[in-house]
């Protein structure tokens, strides 16, 4: 995550207009969907499940997770990007991720 926030700083410099919204859109529509699919597949591998058997389940959970992430965490990311200094963004993200990972785990169980 640290590298992603550094990338955001370089990709959208503070001098540009609407910097927070641009960074938020990159986070929400590029980083989040890619990260979630990789995360779900890694969890599946770590659980020693067959890719073929778990593929449909992962896609089902993925759709729910992306929608919930966009609904629940967009405001959190906005605050994180807008008000939290860069050196603390990963810490804030990790604290929020703990609760988010619990949600994902509960969705995977069903």
Secondary structure, 3 states (H helix, E strand, C coil): CHHHHHHHHHHCCCCCCCHHHHHHHHHHHHHHHHHHHHHHHHHHHHCCCCHHHHHHHHHHHHHHHHHHHHHHHHHHHHHHHHHCCHHHHHHHHHHHHHHHHHHHHHHHHC
